[in-house]
Amino acid sequence: MENNTLIIKKTINAPIEKVFMAWTEKDAIEAWYGPEGMTTTVEVLDLKIGGAYRFAMKAPDGVHVVSGVFKEINSPKRVSFSWHWEGSTEDETTLVVVDLVPNDDKTTELTITHSGFKKMTGKMQSLESHKMGWTSSFNKLAKI
Amino acid sequence: MVKYKSDLNKVFGAMADPTRRAIVTELWRSERSMTELARPFNVSLQAVMKHVSVLEKSGLVIRRKKGRTVYCKLDPRPLRAANGWISHYEKFWNVQLDNLGRYLTKSKDNKKHGK
């Protein structure tokens, strides 16, 4: 597995169409999105290739806004979108791909592939010259 | 458990910003003064102080005053808990998918009698 790609799999007890809807419809997204203790507001959701989305997750310590554009929409099998946290001086954009495969008519295998962690832009490149990718440095940190 | 989650949210918020991740990487190399921290990022001292204050609240950075200079030091323990950026996302998505699973089970239950 590539070092800078995160892959997560989970079996969801719902038919594939329902799971796809949960990722692509405003009311559904607001109902489940965001870690516990955060409430999510879908501010923009333009479900088409190149269309933008913007979700505001309100936490006790402030609002975390994630936004991006849809890269691939293949209902009900795949939805893919760019991902970045707003409000930062230099934005790092990563890519999220959600793949759905039906096990049977009641359960769905969901795979999230989150990639592009190493991509850096602008001022961040000065850090790249240190030859320390985020992953490697944080892996090292984790071992301290 | 609740405390762990709120700490994780703080680290999550702190590390969501690329400049703050860069500051953490800088501090991983060694202790730095505020002025030294501001230099490579081409941002104002005030902006760096703001970032450092967020990192301090998340427990990632410890501030120390020596004379008139403020030094920042990295405390990697919260990161170890979050186990790095990718692992942090791993936790984020796992929590997300648990929420998704719960949400879909709930909406199924609501419609159980309809079908």
Contacts between the chains, C-beta under 8 A, distances in Angstrom:
chain1	res1	chain2	res2	distance
A	4	B	86	7.2
A	6	B	86	5.1
A	6	B	89	5.5
A	6	B	90	5.8
A	6	B	93	7.4
A	8	B	90	6.4
A	8	B	93	4.9
A	8	B	94	6.5
A	8	B	97	6.9
A	10	B	94	7.8
A	10	B	97	4.5
A	10	B	101	7.1
A	12	B	97	7.4
A	12	B	100	6.5
A	12	B	101	5.4
A	12	B	104	6.1
A	13	B	101	6.6
A	13	B	104	6.7
A	13	B	105	5.8
A	13	B	108	7.5
A	14	B	104	3.9
A	14	B	105	7.4
A	14	B	108	6.2
A	18	B	104	5.9
A	18	B	107	7.5
A	18	B	108	7.8
A	19	B	100	7.6
A	19	B	104	6.7
A	22	B	100	5.8
A	22	B	103	6.6
A	22	B	104	6.1
A	28	B	103	7.3
A	31	B	103	5.3
A	32	B	96	7.7
A	32	B	99	4.5
A	32	B	100	5.0
A	32	B	102	7.3
A	32	B	103	3.7
A	32	B	104	8.0
A	33	B	96	7.0
A	33	B	99	7.3
A	34	B	96	7.6
A	34	B	99	7.6
A	35	B	5	7.3
A	35	B	8	7.8
A	35	B	9	6.3
A	35	B	12	7.4
A	35	B	92	6.6
A	35	B	95	4.9
A	35	B	96	7.4
A	35	B	99	8.0
A	36	B	5	6.1
A	36	B	95	6.7
A	36	B	99	7.6
A	37	B	5	6.7
A	37	B	6	6.9
A	37	B	9	6.5
A	38	B	9	7.4
A	59	B	9	5.5
A	59	B	13	6.6
A	60	B	6	7.2
A	60	B	9	7.5
A	61	B	9	6.7
A	61	B	10	5.9
A	61	B	13	5.5
A	61	B	57	7.5
A	62	B	13	6.5
A	64	B	12	7.7
A	64	B	13	5.9
A	64	B	16	5.9
A	85	B	16	4.0
A	85	B	17	6.7
A	87	B	17	7.3
A	88	B	16	7.1
A	88	B	17	4.0
A	88	B	18	5.3
A	88	B	19	6.2
A	88	B	20	7.8
A	89	B	17	7.5
A	89	B	18	7.3
A	89	B	19	4.8
A	89	B	41	7.7
A	89	B	43	6.4
A	89	B	47	7.2
A	90	B	18	4.7
A	90	B	19	6.1
A	91	B	18	6.6
A	92	B	18	4.6
A	92	B	21	7.9
A	110	B	97	6.7
A	110	B	100	7.9
A	112	B	93	5.3
A	112	B	97	7.5
A	114	B	89	5.7
A	114	B	93	6.9
A	117	B	85	6.6
A	117	B	86	6.1
A	120	B	18	7.6
A	123	B	22	7.8
A	123	B	40	7.8
A	123	B	41	5.8
A	123	B	42	5.8
A	124	B	18	6.0
A	124	B	22	6.4
A	126	B	40	5.6
A	127	B	22	5.3
A	127	B	25	6.1
A	127	B	26	7.8
A	127	B	40	7.6
A	130	B	25	7.5
A	130	B	29	7.8
A	132	B	25	6.1
A	134	B	21	6.3
A	134	B	25	7.3
A	134	B	85	5.3
A	135	B	84	7.0
A	135	B	85	6.9
A	135	B	86	5.8
A	137	B	25	5.4
A	137	B	28	6.0
A	138	B	79	6.6
A	138	B	84	3.5
A	138	B	85	5.1
A	138	B	86	7.5
A	139	B	84	5.7
A	140	B	28	7.7
A	141	B	28	6.1
A	141	B	76	4.8
A	141	B	79	5.2
A	141	B	80	7.1
A	141	B	84	6.8
A	142	B	76	7.8
A	142	B	79	6.6
A	142	B	80	5.4
A	142	B	83	5.0
A	142	B	84	5.1
A	142	B	87	7.4
A	144	B	76	5.0
A	144	B	80	7.1
